[in-house]
Amino acid sequence: MSNTVKMAIPILVAVIVALLPTPEGLAVNAHYFFAVFLGVIVGLILEPIPPALIGLTGVAFCAAFGLVGNSKESIKWALSGFSNGVIWLIFAAFMFALGYKKSGLGKRISLMLVKKLGKTSLGLGYAVAFADGILAPFMPSNTARSAGTIFPIAINIPQMFNSLPDNEPRKIGSYISWVAIAATTVTSSMFLTALAPNLLAVSLVQKNVNVAIEWGTWFSTLAVIMVPLFLLVPLLAYIVYPPEQKTSPEAPAWAASELQKMGGITKKEILMLCFGILALVMWIFGKQIGVNSTTAAIAVLCLLVLSNVITWEDVITNKGAFDVFIWFATLVAMAAGLKQVGFLKWAAGLISGGLVGMDPVTIAILLVILFFLFHYFFASVTAHTVALLPLFLGVAVNLLPQEMIQPLSILLVGSLGLMGIITPYGTGPSPIWYGAGYISQAKWWFLGAIFGGIYLLALVGLGFVIL
C-alpha cells in the first residue's frame, strides 16, 4: 500500500462517518468529533505520517472547528494532555531508558546473565527473559528494552551455532526469538512503568471512572499471575517450540569475552543503578511517603543530568521521547474529548442494552476477554488503548457495582502488554523479532494463539478471584 493511499484512507473514513446521519440521542458535534477520532485511530494503525503528528492534527482540527465547545473551552481542552502528570512521567521514564543504554548498564546486565545461565538452551532462554525482567520497571518502551537492548545481544547467540534464518533456524534461533518476545509481553504487563500505553491507560482510567491505579497497586494485584507466567515462559517455549540443540557451551564464553571488552563497571553504571533503584522505591512507596510518581521521575531525571549519566543535550535532543510526549498528550486529549462531547455516554448506553440482566462477574469477564481479543484488529497497543478503553469503562460504569470498577480497570489495563503476543504486529518489538527471520508468519500466529490463550486464561482466572 502506497503512502498516498495510507494518507487518504483515514481522511475518507472521517468524511464518510461525518456524512452519515447523526444517530438518535447523539449531538451533532459529538458525531463529528467521533468521525475525526475514528480517522485518527485509522491513521495510527496505518501510520502514513508520524503518530504524534496524527494526534496533533486531530486535536487541532477539533479545536479549530469548535467541536468541543467555544474558543476558550477548545484551547483548554486541546492543551489538557500536555499538563497531564502521567505524560510527564512517560517522558522522564524514556530518559531512564536512555541512561541504561548510554551508561552500558543494560548491556552489562544482559551479558552477565548469558554468562551465568547460558550453558544450555533453556538457560539461555531464562537469561534473555531475566534480562528483560530486570530492565522492565525502568524502561517504559518495550521496543527500546527488547528490540533495542536485548535483541543486539541475543541475536548473536544462534549465529555462533550456525543457526540462521535460512539454515537450521530451529536449532536455537527460533527458540531464543520466541522466548524474547513472549517474555517482554509478560513484563510489559507486570510493571506499570514497563510499557508506555500502561501509563496512558491509567490516566484514562482516572479521567473516565475516577480510579487511581498506583505503581504498588498495579504490581501487587497483577503479580499473582504475572510472576508465575514470567517464570514459565522459557519452559513453556521449550516444551511447545523446543530448540533442536539443547546445550550452548560457547555462549558463556562469548558473553565473558564481551564483558571483558566492556571493562570494569563504571561510575556511570553505578550511578544509573542507584538512581534506578531510587526511582523504583519512590514509585512503590510514593503514596506512603507523600511523593507523587511523576514528581519522583522528574527528580531522578534531574539527578541523572546533574551527575552526568546523561547530558542536558541528551534530554533536549531525544526525539523519541518528545515524539511520544506529543503523541500521548494529544491522544489523552482526544480520548477526554469523547467523554466531554457526550459520545462515550451515548455509546456505552447503546452497548449496555445488550448486556442488561447478565451476572455482573460474567459481564466483567466478558469485557476483559473482548478487550483482549479485539487486539487482533490493532497494530498498535496505544491505538487499542485510546479507541477501546474509555468505551469499555463506560459500559462497566453502566452495568457494574462501584466496588467492581477498580479491579476490572486493573484487569483491562493489565492486559495491554499480554495481548501483544497474539500477532507479529501486536506490540513494538514484534516486528523486530519477526523480521529477524527465525519464525515464519504461520508459526507466529500459531504460537501467538497458544500463548495468548494461556495469558488470557490466567487473566480471567485472576478476574474471578478479585472481582
C-alpha positions as CSV (number, residue, x, y, z in Angstrom):
1,M,0.0,0.0,0.0
2,S,1.5,3.4,-1.0
3,N,1.9,6.2,1.5
4,T,-0.6,8.3,-0.5
5,V,-3.3,5.6,-0.1
6,K,-2.4,5.3,3.6
7,M,-2.9,9.1,3.9
8,A,-6.2,9.0,2.1
9,I,-7.9,6.2,4.0
10,P,-8.1,7.9,7.4
11,I,-9.4,11.1,5.8
12,L,-12.0,9.1,3.8
13,V,-13.1,7.2,6.9
14,A,-13.6,10.5,8.8
15,V,-15.5,12.2,6.0
16,I,-17.8,9.1,5.4
17,V,-18.6,8.8,9.1
18,A,-19.3,12.6,9.3
19,L,-21.7,12.4,6.3
20,L,-23.8,9.6,7.8
21,P,-27.0,10.7,9.5
22,T,-26.4,11.6,13.2
23,P,-27.8,8.7,15.4
24,E,-30.7,9.5,17.6
25,G,-29.6,10.7,21.0
26,L,-26.2,11.8,19.9
27,A,-25.4,15.5,19.5
28,V,-24.2,16.7,16.0
29,N,-20.8,18.0,17.4
30,A,-20.3,14.6,19.1
31,H,-21.0,12.8,15.9
32,Y,-18.4,15.0,14.0
33,F,-15.9,14.6,16.9
34,F,-16.2,10.8,16.7
35,A,-15.6,11.0,12.9
36,V,-12.3,12.8,13.5
37,F,-11.4,10.5,16.3
38,L,-12.0,7.4,14.1
39,G,-9.9,9.0,11.4
40,V,-7.1,9.5,14.0
41,I,-7.3,5.8,15.1
42,V,-7.2,4.5,11.5
43,G,-4.2,6.9,10.9
44,L,-2.4,5.4,13.9
45,I,-2.9,1.9,12.5
46,L,-1.7,2.8,9.0
47,E,0.9,5.5,10.1
48,P,1.2,7.5,6.8
49,I,2.8,10.2,8.9
50,P,4.4,10.2,12.4
51,P,1.9,9.2,15.1
52,A,2.5,12.4,17.1
53,L,1.5,14.5,14.0
54,I,-1.6,12.4,13.5
55,G,-2.7,13.1,17.1
56,L,-1.8,16.8,16.9
57,T,-3.7,17.2,13.7
58,G,-6.8,15.6,15.2
59,V,-6.7,17.9,18.2
60,A,-6.0,21.0,16.1
61,F,-8.9,20.2,13.7
62,C,-11.4,19.6,16.6
63,A,-10.4,22.7,18.4
64,A,-10.4,24.9,15.3
65,F,-13.9,23.9,14.4
66,G,-15.2,24.2,17.9
67,L,-16.3,20.5,18.2
68,V,-15.7,20.5,22.0
69,G,-17.1,24.0,22.8
70,N,-16.3,27.7,22.4
71,S,-12.8,29.0,21.7
72,K,-11.9,29.2,25.4
73,E,-13.1,25.7,26.1
74,S,-11.4,24.4,22.9
75,I,-7.9,25.6,23.7
76,K,-8.2,24.5,27.3
77,W,-9.2,21.0,26.0
78,A,-6.5,21.0,23.3
79,L,-3.7,21.6,25.8
80,S,-5.1,19.5,28.6
81,G,-3.0,16.4,27.7
82,F,0.3,18.4,28.0
83,S,-0.4,19.2,31.6
84,N,-1.2,15.6,32.5
85,G,1.2,14.3,35.1
86,V,1.3,10.8,33.6
87,I,2.5,12.2,30.2
88,W,5.5,13.8,32.0
89,L,6.1,10.5,33.8
90,I,6.3,8.8,30.4
91,F,8.7,11.4,29.2
92,A,11.0,11.1,32.2
93,A,10.9,7.3,32.1
94,F,12.1,7.4,28.5
95,M,15.2,9.3,29.8
96,F,15.8,6.5,32.2
97,A,15.9,4.1,29.3
98,L,18.4,6.4,27.6
99,G,20.5,6.3,30.8
100,Y,20.6,2.4,30.8
101,K,21.7,2.4,27.2
102,K,24.2,5.2,27.4
103,S,25.8,4.0,30.6
104,G,26.0,0.5,29.3
105,L,24.3,-1.0,32.3
106,G,21.5,-2.6,30.3
107,K,24.1,-4.4,28.1
108,R,26.2,-5.4,31.1
109,I,23.2,-7.0,32.9
110,S,22.2,-8.9,29.7
111,L,25.7,-10.3,29.2
112,M,26.2,-11.2,32.8
113,L,23.0,-13.3,32.7
114,V,24.1,-15.1,29.5
115,K,27.5,-15.8,31.1
116,K,25.8,-17.2,34.2
117,L,22.9,-19.1,32.7
118,G,23.8,-19.8,29.1
119,K,25.3,-23.3,29.2
120,T,22.1,-24.8,28.0
121,S,19.5,-23.6,25.6
122,L,16.9,-23.5,28.4
123,G,19.3,-21.5,30.4
124,L,19.8,-19.0,27.5
125,G,16.0,-18.7,27.4
126,Y,16.0,-17.7,31.1
127,A,18.9,-15.3,30.6
128,V,17.0,-13.5,27.9
129,A,13.8,-13.4,30.0
130,F,15.6,-12.3,33.1
131,A,17.4,-9.5,31.3
132,D,14.1,-8.2,30.1
133,G,12.5,-8.6,33.6
134,I,15.3,-6.7,35.3
135,L,15.1,-3.8,32.9
136,A,11.3,-3.7,32.6
137,P,10.4,-1.5,35.6
138,F,12.7,1.3,34.4
139,M,12.1,1.2,30.6
140,P,8.6,2.2,29.5
141,S,9.3,1.3,25.9
142,N,9.4,-2.4,25.4
143,T,10.7,-1.7,21.9
144,A,13.8,0.1,23.4
145,R,14.1,-2.7,26.0
146,S,13.6,-5.8,24.0
147,A,14.5,-4.7,20.4
148,G,17.0,-2.0,21.3
149,T,18.9,-3.5,24.3
150,I,18.3,-7.3,24.3
151,F,18.0,-8.0,20.6
152,P,21.5,-6.9,19.6
153,I,23.0,-9.3,22.2
154,A,20.6,-12.3,21.9
155,I,20.6,-12.4,18.1
156,N,24.4,-13.1,18.2
157,I,23.9,-16.3,20.1
158,P,22.3,-18.5,17.4
159,Q,24.8,-17.3,14.9
160,M,27.6,-18.9,17.0
161,F,25.9,-22.2,16.3
162,N,25.3,-21.5,12.6
163,S,21.6,-21.3,13.4
164,L,20.5,-18.8,10.8
165,P,17.1,-17.9,9.3
166,D,17.9,-19.8,6.2
167,N,20.0,-22.5,7.9
168,E,18.6,-24.6,10.8
169,P,16.6,-21.8,12.4
170,R,15.0,-24.3,14.8
171,K,18.4,-25.3,16.1
172,I,18.3,-22.5,18.6
173,G,17.5,-19.2,16.9
174,S,13.7,-19.7,16.8
175,Y,13.5,-20.6,20.5
176,I,15.5,-17.6,21.6
177,S,13.4,-15.3,19.4
178,W,10.1,-16.6,20.8
179,V,11.2,-16.5,24.4
180,A,12.3,-12.9,23.9
181,I,9.0,-11.7,22.6
182,A,6.9,-13.9,24.9
183,A,8.8,-12.6,28.0
184,T,8.6,-9.0,27.1
185,T,4.9,-9.1,26.7
186,V,4.6,-10.5,30.2
187,T,7.0,-8.0,31.8
188,S,5.1,-5.2,29.9
189,S,2.0,-6.2,32.0
190,M,3.9,-7.0,35.2
191,F,5.0,-3.4,35.9
192,L,3.1,-0.1,35.4
193,T,6.3,1.5,34.1
194,A,7.2,-1.3,31.7
195,L,5.0,-0.2,28.8
196,A,4.2,3.4,27.8
197,P,0.5,2.6,27.0
198,N,0.1,1.3,30.6
199,L,0.8,4.8,31.8
200,L,-1.6,6.3,29.2
201,A,-4.2,3.7,30.3
202,V,-4.1,4.6,34.0
203,S,-4.6,8.3,33.0
204,L,-7.7,7.4,31.0
205,V,-9.0,5.3,33.9
206,Q,-8.5,8.3,36.2
207,K,-10.3,10.6,33.9
208,N,-13.2,8.3,33.0
209,V,-14.0,6.5,36.2
210,N,-12.0,8.4,38.8
211,V,-10.0,5.4,39.9
212,A,-6.3,6.0,40.6
213,I,-4.0,3.0,39.9
214,E,-0.7,3.4,41.7
215,W,2.6,1.5,40.9
216,G,2.3,-0.6,44.0
217,T,-1.4,-1.4,43.5
218,W,-0.7,-2.5,39.9
219,F,2.1,-4.8,40.9
220,S,0.5,-6.3,44.0
221,T,-2.6,-7.2,42.1
222,L,-1.2,-8.5,38.8
223,A,2.0,-10.1,40.2
224,V,-0.1,-13.1,41.3
225,I,-0.3,-14.2,37.7
226,M,2.5,-12.2,36.0
227,V,5.4,-13.6,38.1
228,P,4.4,-17.3,37.5
229,L,3.8,-16.6,33.8
230,F,7.2,-14.9,33.5
231,L,9.0,-17.8,35.2
232,L,7.1,-20.3,33.0
233,V,7.7,-18.6,29.6
234,P,11.1,-20.1,28.8
235,L,10.0,-23.6,29.9
236,L,6.7,-23.4,28.0
237,A,8.5,-22.3,24.9
238,Y,11.0,-25.2,25.5
239,I,8.1,-27.6,25.5
240,V,5.9,-26.1,22.8
241,Y,8.6,-24.9,20.5
242,P,11.8,-26.7,21.6
243,P,15.2,-25.9,20.2
244,E,17.0,-28.8,18.4
245,Q,20.2,-28.0,20.2
246,K,20.0,-28.5,24.0
247,T,23.4,-27.2,25.1
248,S,25.3,-24.0,24.3
249,P,28.8,-24.1,25.9
250,E,30.0,-21.3,23.6
251,A,27.5,-18.7,24.8
252,P,29.0,-18.1,28.3
253,A,32.5,-17.8,26.8
254,W,31.2,-15.3,24.2
255,A,29.5,-13.3,26.9
256,A,32.6,-13.3,29.1
257,S,34.6,-12.0,26.1
258,E,32.1,-9.2,25.5
259,L,32.2,-8.2,29.2
260,Q,36.0,-8.2,29.1
261,K,35.8,-5.8,26.2
262,M,33.5,-3.5,28.2
263,G,36.0,-3.4,31.1
264,G,35.1,-2.9,34.7
265,I,31.9,-1.4,35.9
266,T,32.0,2.3,35.5
267,K,30.9,5.2,37.8
268,K,28.0,6.0,35.4
269,E,26.7,2.4,35.6
270,I,26.8,2.5,39.4
271,L,25.0,5.9,39.5
272,M,22.4,4.6,37.0
273,L,21.8,1.5,39.1
274,C,21.4,3.7,42.3
275,F,19.1,6.2,40.6
276,G,17.0,3.4,39.0
277,I,16.5,1.8,42.4
278,L,15.7,5.2,44.0
279,A,13.0,5.8,41.3
280,L,11.6,2.3,41.9
281,V,11.4,2.8,45.6
282,M,9.6,6.1,45.3
283,W,7.2,4.7,42.7
284,I,6.4,1.8,45.0
285,F,6.1,3.7,48.3
286,G,5.3,7.2,46.9
287,K,1.8,7.2,48.4
288,Q,3.1,6.4,51.9
289,I,5.9,9.0,51.8
290,G,3.8,11.7,50.1
291,V,5.7,11.8,46.8
292,N,3.8,11.7,43.5
293,S,5.2,9.2,40.9
294,T,5.7,11.9,38.3
295,T,7.5,14.2,40.8
296,A,9.8,11.3,41.7
297,A,10.5,10.6,38.0
298,I,11.3,14.3,37.2
299,A,13.5,14.5,40.4
300,V,15.5,11.4,39.3
301,L,15.8,12.7,35.8
302,C,17.4,15.9,37.2
303,L,19.8,13.7,39.2
304,L,20.7,11.8,36.0
305,V,21.6,15.0,34.3
306,L,23.4,16.7,37.2
307,S,25.5,13.5,37.7
308,N,26.3,13.4,34.0
309,V,24.9,9.9,33.5
310,I,23.1,11.7,30.6
311,T,23.6,15.3,29.5
312,W,21.1,18.1,29.0
313,E,21.9,17.8,25.3
314,D,20.7,14.2,25.5
315,V,17.4,15.4,27.0
316,I,16.6,18.1,24.5
317,T,17.7,16.1,21.5
318,N,15.9,12.9,22.4
319,K,13.5,12.9,19.5
320,G,11.9,9.7,20.5
321,A,10.9,11.0,24.0
322,F,9.5,14.2,22.7
323,D,7.6,12.4,19.9
324,V,5.9,10.1,22.5
325,F,5.3,13.1,24.7
326,I,3.3,15.0,22.0
327,W,1.7,11.8,20.7
328,F,0.3,10.7,24.1
329,A,-0.6,14.2,25.2
330,T,-2.8,14.6,22.1
331,L,-4.3,11.1,22.5
332,V,-5.2,11.8,26.1
333,A,-7.0,15.0,24.9
334,M,-8.8,13.1,22.1
335,A,-10.0,10.4,24.5
336,A,-11.1,13.0,27.0
337,G,-13.0,14.8,24.2
338,L,-15.1,11.7,23.6
339,K,-16.4,12.0,27.1
340,Q,-16.6,15.8,27.1
341,V,-18.9,15.8,24.0
342,G,-21.1,13.0,25.4
343,F,-20.2,10.3,22.8
344,L,-19.0,7.8,25.4
345,K,-22.1,8.1,27.5
346,W,-24.2,7.5,24.3
347,A,-22.1,4.6,23.0
348,A,-21.8,2.9,26.4
349,G,-25.6,3.1,26.9
350,L,-26.1,1.5,23.5
351,I,-23.8,-1.4,24.2
352,S,-25.0,-1.8,27.7
353,G,-28.5,-2.5,26.4
354,G,-27.4,-5.9,25.1
355,L,-25.8,-6.9,28.4
356,V,-28.5,-6.0,30.8
357,G,-29.6,-8.8,33.0
358,M,-26.4,-10.7,33.0
359,D,-24.5,-11.5,36.2
360,P,-22.0,-8.7,37.0
361,V,-19.0,-11.0,37.2
362,T,-19.9,-12.6,33.8
363,I,-20.2,-9.1,32.3
364,A,-16.8,-8.1,33.7
365,I,-15.1,-11.3,32.5
366,L,-16.7,-10.9,29.1
367,L,-15.4,-7.3,28.8
368,V,-11.9,-8.5,29.6
369,I,-12.0,-11.3,27.0
370,L,-13.4,-9.0,24.3
371,F,-10.9,-6.2,25.1
372,F,-8.0,-8.7,24.8
373,L,-9.3,-10.4,21.6
374,F,-10.0,-7.1,19.8
375,H,-6.3,-6.6,19.7
376,Y,-6.2,-8.8,16.6
377,F,-7.6,-5.7,14.8
378,F,-4.9,-3.4,16.0
379,A,-1.2,-2.9,15.1
380,S,-0.7,-0.5,18.0
381,V,-1.3,-1.0,21.7
382,T,-1.6,2.7,22.0
383,A,-4.3,2.9,19.4
384,H,-6.1,0.0,21.0
385,T,-6.0,1.7,24.4
386,V,-7.3,5.1,23.2
387,A,-10.0,3.6,21.0
388,L,-11.5,0.9,23.3
389,L,-10.5,1.5,26.9
390,P,-12.8,4.5,27.6
391,L,-15.7,2.7,25.9
392,F,-15.3,-0.5,27.9
393,L,-15.0,1.6,31.1
394,G,-18.2,3.4,30.2
395,V,-20.1,0.1,29.8
396,A,-18.7,-1.1,33.1
397,V,-19.9,2.0,34.9
398,N,-23.4,1.5,33.5
399,L,-23.7,-2.2,34.4
400,L,-21.4,-3.0,37.3
401,P,-21.5,-2.1,41.0
402,Q,-18.9,0.6,42.0
403,E,-16.8,-1.8,44.0
404,M,-16.1,-3.8,40.8
405,I,-14.8,-0.9,38.8
406,Q,-11.3,-0.7,40.2
407,P,-10.5,-4.5,39.9
408,L,-12.0,-4.5,36.4
409,S,-9.9,-1.4,35.4
410,I,-6.7,-3.2,36.6
411,L,-7.6,-6.3,34.6
412,L,-8.2,-4.2,31.4
413,V,-5.1,-2.1,31.6
414,G,-3.1,-5.1,32.8
415,S,-3.9,-7.0,29.6
416,L,-2.2,-4.4,27.4
417,G,1.2,-6.0,27.5
418,L,0.0,-9.6,27.3
419,M,-2.2,-9.0,24.2
420,G,0.9,-8.1,22.2
421,I,1.9,-11.8,21.9
422,I,-1.0,-12.8,19.6
423,T,0.2,-11.3,16.2
424,P,3.5,-10.5,14.5
425,Y,2.5,-6.8,14.7
426,G,0.9,-6.8,18.1
427,T,3.5,-4.8,20.0
428,G,6.5,-2.6,19.3
429,P,9.3,-5.3,19.4
430,S,7.3,-7.9,17.5
431,P,8.3,-6.7,14.0
432,I,11.9,-6.7,15.1
433,W,11.9,-10.3,16.3
434,Y,9.7,-11.4,13.4
435,G,11.9,-9.5,11.0
436,A,14.9,-11.5,12.2
437,G,13.5,-14.3,10.1
438,Y,13.7,-17.2,12.6
439,I,9.9,-17.6,13.0
440,S,7.6,-17.9,10.0
441,Q,4.3,-15.9,10.0
442,A,2.2,-19.0,10.1
443,K,4.2,-20.3,13.1
444,W,4.0,-16.9,14.8
445,W,0.2,-16.9,14.6
446,F,0.0,-20.5,15.8
447,L,2.3,-19.8,18.8
448,G,0.6,-16.5,19.4
449,A,-2.8,-18.3,19.7
450,I,-1.3,-20.8,22.2
451,F,0.5,-18.3,24.4
452,G,-2.3,-15.7,24.1
453,G,-4.8,-18.3,25.2
454,I,-2.6,-19.2,28.2
455,Y,-2.2,-15.5,29.1
456,L,-5.9,-14.8,28.8
457,L,-6.8,-17.8,30.8
458,A,-4.5,-16.6,33.6
459,L,-6.1,-13.1,33.4
460,V,-9.6,-14.5,33.5
461,G,-8.6,-16.7,36.5
462,L,-7.4,-13.6,38.4
463,G,-10.6,-11.9,37.4
464,F,-12.7,-14.5,39.2
465,V,-10.6,-14.0,42.3
466,I,-10.6,-10.2,42.6
467,L,-14.0,-9.2,41.1
